């Protein structure tokens, strides 16, 4: 309210001042006389002031007209002017509108419309680093891979968009199944952006698939340094890769280096069963059975497994069944209620021909967890105790159709594997195999459903070699069942468990 009053008072004061000034000019005597080319003009004081004001307005207008004429001439000459800037801003606005429409069309799944909008935006903006990305993704959406690849190659020419172009071509090669080229492109992308998480994952997976364990370990270390991998996970996966390096070294005939690499892998991840078994065999070869026992017991405490028991048996391959039973208490005293421990103890008791003790060790596994191995052990116990052939045959018949028990199962795709590996053979996942019951218990057995693998095999034989032997078909298992159920007269004194294993 006060400000409105002040403005009114100022307006009245200005009008009053102008009025007084005009009155004073009219009362003044004299005036202004102008003579131009024989023309003479006499102006009073007020008229002179008005004439000056009009002259100044005309002069200002002439200056503006001259400026406009100069701007038009510069515009026609191609120079930047206010007029050209106006048209540029208008064109830029339309270009960004088209670019925005292209992104919206791409997000909506309208690939062809996105390509049209991107082409229009390119004409208006002249910014290929922006429009080419929409064009490439839209071309992939509509299935025009050649167009997409050509656009990605154009992105390679600019330093700012080179990584995007390499990444786009790399994904195309992955979709085509060209893993060799994809790996080379992933390495280039990794060199440009070593902290890019997606590139790290793709490169690591491709290196693992192709057996480049050294490169995979370097990529894994970079991933850990970037903070994308917890320390314990990094140690576990680095141990997996180190184990594969050790296996490659062993295949090349360098047994000493392989043993050292396996021991290093076991130290990184003591719960990795294959690493523990290989490290134990390395200690056995070095004449250090106590170290081998310590490694196997530590891993057995985490997860009892037949491969660990097989490696433990190799520490003293020439011992008697009674001596082996006593020595194996180092393992059987740990997790005594675990099914693997109970079956192992039952097998050892069968080897010592103490069939009642074997039955007690097996307990109720044939009822609570009737796997093929448990049922076959029960058949061997019945045979050793002199039960009727029909009883033995009944247990073996159940074993043929029973679940196979724990396997190496992929946590991602649930594929079952007969032996451990760093990469899933089905989905290509890295470090996804775990020893557990499969969702559907079918397929070949990881332990080949052979009885007594520790006490009837050749001394010094290794479980991994046995695991590579193809499992006999069901017909062969039926023949084995008949051999146990119907022995010849000369076989009565032979060790029944041994025939079951054969």
Order of alpha helices (4+ residues) and beta strands (2+ residues): alpha-beta-beta-alpha-alpha-alpha-alpha-alpha-alpha-alpha-alpha-alpha-alpha-alpha-alpha-alpha-alpha-alpha-alpha-alpha-alpha-alpha-alpha-alpha-beta-beta-beta-alpha-alpha-alpha
